[in-house]
Amino acid sequence: MKLKNLPWIPFAFFAIAIGLYPLTYYLVDMHGKGLFSGKTKELLENVVWHTAFYIHITFGGIAMLTGWTQFSKRLRDRYLNTHRMIGKIYVIAVMISSVAGFYIALFASGGIASVLGFGTLALAWFFTIIKAYTSILKKQIKQHENWMIRNYALTFTAVTLRVYLPFSQAVMHIDFITAYRVISWLCWIPNLIVAEMIISRLKQKPAYAIKPV
């Protein structure tokens, strides 16, 4: 294994771990825990919100599990049809999860700051996947790669959110609502900045220059 490929190990690990995390909500009683924390009894019993929540985490998990494989040059070169099939699954998963995510963002804990933070994230997630998909239909490979990098950076918000929230509580001892308002923006804006840095670094390289393990 080449040293330059080592960063892909934690990247893949977190993508798989958080991609499987939604199973917790199906197997364990999460009342008052995790993403249900801070939600009112009335909201948790709201059928529309409850359905949207499970749609969001289920398809978001599928996006996490499938999206990171799309950057594998080895998979694209050897199994192009598999790459395309997984890509279609990813696109559908992101579209469904982002729409459901926008709806549940309207009820985010922390008021208008959190609503705007998570709502904007959902819109950006939907917009970037549409751009990624339409660019590949036009055979604009480099543009497709760039939009996929941006989109998966937003997908990876599922990881950064679950890193920042426990850190803000256990280490920094910040009030949950205060932390949630800040993290509704912090969990995805730095991700996009990193995505733009990666795109800039790859600007002079051929399309699909990302080489994971």
N, C-alpha and C positions, 0 to 999 in steps of 0.2 A: 504493500500500500504506500502510495506517495504521500509525503508530508503535507503537500498542498491540499490533499483530499481530506485531511483529518477534520476540518471544520464541519464537514458533511455528516460526521458521526452524531454529534449532539443535535444537529439540525434534523436528521432523520428520526432520531430517538424521540425528540419532543413532538414531532409531527405525528408519529405513530401513537405515542402515549396519550396525547390530547385528542387525537382522532378517535381513540377508543373510549375516552372519558365519558361521552354521552351514555354509554352502557350503564354507568353508575345510576343514572336516573330511572332506568328500567328495572334494575336489579336490587336497588337499595332505597329505603324510605329516606328521601332527601328533604322532607318537610322542615323548613327553617334553616336549611343548610345550603351551602354552595350558592348557586345563582338564585335560589329561592329565598336567600337571606334578605331580610328587610322588606319582603313583599307582604302586602296586607292579606288577610284571610279572604276578603272579598275578591281580590285580584286572582289569588291562587285557585279560587273556585269558579272563576270566569271561564266558561268552556272555550270561547274563541281565543282568549289569551293563552290558555293552557295548551290548546291545539297548536297555536302558532309557535309557542315555546318549544314544543317537542319536534315540530317540523324544522325549526331553526337549528336546534342542536344535532338532530339526526343527520340532516343533509350537510350541515357544517362539518360534522365528523367525517362524513364521506369525502368532502372536499379536502380536509386535512390529510386523510389517508391516501388519496389518489394524486393530489396536486404535486407533491414533491417529486414523484417519480417522473413527471413530465420534463424535468430538467436533465434527465439522464441521456447523454449522447449515445451511450451503449445501447439503451433500449430503443432509441429512435433509429439508429443505424441497422440494428439486427431485427427488430420487430416493429416495423413502422405501423402496420395495421393495429397492433396492440396499443401502440402509442396513441393512435387516433381514437381507438375505442375508449381508452381510459380518459382521453381528453374530452370526449363527448360526455362521459359520465361526470367529469369534473365541472364542465360548463353548466350542465343541468343542475347539479348539486348546489353550485354557487348561486345560480339564478333563483332557485327555490328558497334557499336559506337566507339570502339577502332580502328578499321580499318579506319573508316571515320576520326577519330580524328588524326590519324597519318598523313593522307593526308593534313588536314588543318594545322597541326603543321608545315609543310614545308613552310608555308606562314605566320608564326607567326610574330607579330610586335616585333621589338627589335633585329632582325638579328639572327646570328648563336647561340647566347646564349639561346634565347627563343626557337629557332627551336630544339636545342638539349634537352632542358629541357622538353618541351611538347612532343617531339618525343619519348624520353626515357620513359616518363610517359605512352604514348599510347602502346608502346611495352611491358612494365611491366604489364599493365592492361590486355593485351591480353594473355601474358604468364601465369599470375597467374590464370586466369579463365580456361585456358586449363588444368593446373595442378589440379585445384579444381575439374573439371569435370572428368578427367581421373582417379583421385584417388577414386572418389565415384563409378565409374564403376568397379574398382578393389575391392570395398568394404573396402577401407582403410579409415575408418570413421574419425579417428583422423587427418590424413593427410589432408583429405577433409576439415575438420573444420579449420585447420590452414591456408590452402590456401584461403579459403573463407574469413577469417579474413583479410588476406593480400589484397585480391582483393577488398573487400568492403572498406578498408582503402583508396584504390586508387580511388574507385568510389566516396568516400566522399570528394575527391579533389574538386568536384564541389562546395561544401560548403566552404572549406577553401579558395579557390580562390576568392570567392565572399565576404569573410570577409577581406582578406589581401589587396585586391585592393582598396576598399573604405577607409580602414584605412590608407594605404600608402598615399592616396591623401588628405583626409580631415583632418587627424590628424598629420601625419608626413610631409606632404607637399613635398613629393618626386616627381620628374619628372616622368611622366607616363611611358615612355619608360624604364628609369632606374629601376623603381619599377617592371615593367613587366618582365624584364630580371631576376631579383632576384626571383620573385614570381613564375616564370616558374619552378623553382626547389623547392622553399620553400613551395609551396602549396601541395606537395606530399611526399617529403622525411621525414618530421617529422611525417606524417601520418603512414608511414611504420615503423618508429621507435616505435611509440605507439602500432602498431599492433604486433610487435615482443615482446614488453613488456607484452601485453595481453596474447600472446601465451606462453611466459615463465611462467606467473602466473598460467595459466591453465594446465601447463605441467603435474602436478601430479594429476589432476582431471580427472574424466571420460569424454569421448567425449561428445560434446554438453553440456558443463557445463555452457554456457552463459545463464543467466536468465533475459530477459527483462521484462518490465511491462506486 
